[in-house]
C-alpha cells in the first residue's frame, strides 16, 4: 500500500520558531536585556549581501538589536581580528556572525577561532563543536539545528532510527550526524569516498542529503516510506537538466522561462514520491537557518547572563 508523502513545511516551522523567539525577546526586554547581533559582511558578494540583509531584517522583526558591518574586500586578517576582538568585548553584543565565504587572503579559520565561543552564534568555534559532541549547552550550527527542529516539530521519530547523512562538511554534515547521534539515532555518515553509497542509503529510515549536487539521490536509492531531509541548494540554468529533474512540471518550466534558473536540492523530486515525508527545496530546511540564528542569538544572550536555557 502506498501513502501520500508528508511535506515538511520549513516556512511554517520557521514561523513558529520566530514567533517563540519574538516572545522570548519581549520577556528579556522586560528585564532590561536586549539581545544584539552583529553581522560582518566583507566585500561585495551578491549572494552574501542577500543573506545578510535578510538576517538583519529578521532581527528587526523579532525585536533583536542588530548591526551590519561591511569592511572592504581589501581588509587584512589582522584588521578583521581587531574588529572581532572589539566586538567580543562589547557588552551589548551577544552574537557575532562572520558571513562566509571570506576573501581568499583572509585566514577564515583563525578568525572563526577568534570569536568568543559564547558569542559564536554560527556554532563553528571548536569550543562549541566540543560542547555539541559532549552534550553540553552551547551554540549549535544553525542549519543542522534546523533539521532537528523539523523532525521534532513534525513528530517524526529519531531515536532508534537508521539515519544516513550524505556529506561531512563542518557546517552541515558532521554536526547533523552528531545531533542525530545525540538524539539516539543509529548514524552512518557517507561522503565522496564512500563505496557503494546506495547500499547505505537504501537502509536509511532517515536520510539527510548535504552534498551540493543537483538531484544526486535518485528514487532507487531511497527506502520506501523513509524521511528525506534535503539540505542542498543548487541553481539549475540548463533547460535540459530542468526537464530531466522536473519532467512535465509546468510551474517549474514557467519559473525557468521567467528567471532563467530554478533551484533544486540534492534529492531528485521523483524520490520524494516514494518517501514517507520530505523537506521540499525551496521551502524546507533552507527556511529554518535564519530562524535558528535568531534562536541562537537569544540563547547566547541568556547563557552569557547565566539565565536558564531550554534544552531539547
Ligand atoms: P560542502 O561542499 O562543504 O560538502 C559537501 C559534502 O558532500 C562533502 O563532505 C563531500 O564529501 C560530499 N560529497 C560531495 N560529492 C559527493 C558524492 N559524489 N557522493 C557522496 N558525497 C559527496 O557543502 P556544504 O556546505 O555541506 O553544503 C551542502 C549543500 O547544502 C549545498 O548545496 C549547500 O548550498 C547547502 N546548504 C544549505 C544551507 C541552508 O539550507 N541554509 C546551509 C548550508 C549548506
Boltz pocket constraint, residues with backbone or C-beta under 6 A from the ligand:
constraints:
  - pocket:
      binder: B
      contacts: [[A, 143], [A, 166], [A, 167], [A, 168], [A, 169], [A, 170], [A, 171], [A, 172], [A, 173], [A, 190], [A, 191], [A, 192], [A, 193], [A, 194], [A, 197], [A, 209], [A, 210], [A, 211], [A, 212], [A, 213], [A, 231], [A, 232], [A, 233], [A, 234], [A, 285], [A, 286], [A, 287], [A, 289]]
      max_distance: 6.0
